[in-house]
Amino acid sequence: MSERESWHKEIDLFLVAMGYFTRIPMPKWVEVDSDKLNKASRYFGLVGLLVGLLSAIVFWLTQNWLPAGVSVLLAMLVGVLLTGGFHEDGLADTFDGFGGGWTAEDKLRIMKDSRLGSYGALALMLALLLKWQLLVELALYDPVVAGSALIVAHTVSRVVSASIIFSEKYVRDDETSKSKPLSQHQGINELLILIASGVLVLLFLKGLAALSLLLVMIGLRRLIIVIFRRQIGGYTGDTLGAAQQIAEIMCYFVLLVVGNIL
């Protein structure tokens, strides 16, 4: 394969990842199959980088004229519109299933239900409120820090979530799953490229912030995996969305605690 063909392949995989996880339309020439969807997991972090960057731009452009809370809300709105609330939906379904089911089969059945239950509604409301409050506090501390936090959190949280595919078992084999085409296999090359995208954004943080975030994310990933194994024996597309949301919130917590990250 020539260098040009290699670059074309990587761009193709990035567009597949972007088209799957955002509402940004893919070019018509991009063809999608299960093999490409599996390999596209290497670029989930970069998709998060794109979403975070666009959200941060909206925040930076509006924070000089609007109160911090409004600018943060607009930035969050951009993130939701770009992804179609894909990960937030997974969070709500996961909490409905984990909270409402007694057995793994019950939990999986509830998670497939399109209706929103009380556990999911509470989880979604609290998650959005936590994001907003943490980002407002960061914005009041320093608008540059808040915008940077959006970029870092959107990227790192997707790296944490997508890396679960590498080591864990997919536990739903029906056609209703949101991540079935992506969850069958993640090779070592996909994992390394995925991790590299997370390391990339950490390099823009000061040493203490980068190290703190790295250690917390490693610990959080392990904790999430333990919970998923105990609850349903592995993961589904919904739980990957939940993992992303939890990791994003935890990123804001860490960056707020550490303080001066730039």
CORPEPE-V307943 format. One record per helix or strand. SS is the DSSP state (a for helix, b for strand). FROM is the first residue (numbers start at 1). LEN is the number of residues. If there is no record, write none. Layout:
SS	FROM	LEN
SS	FROM	LEN
This chain:
a	3	19
a	34	29
a	68	16
a	86	15
a	104	9
a	118	24
a	143	25
b	170	1
a	180	3
a	188	15
a	207	26
b	235	1
a	237	22
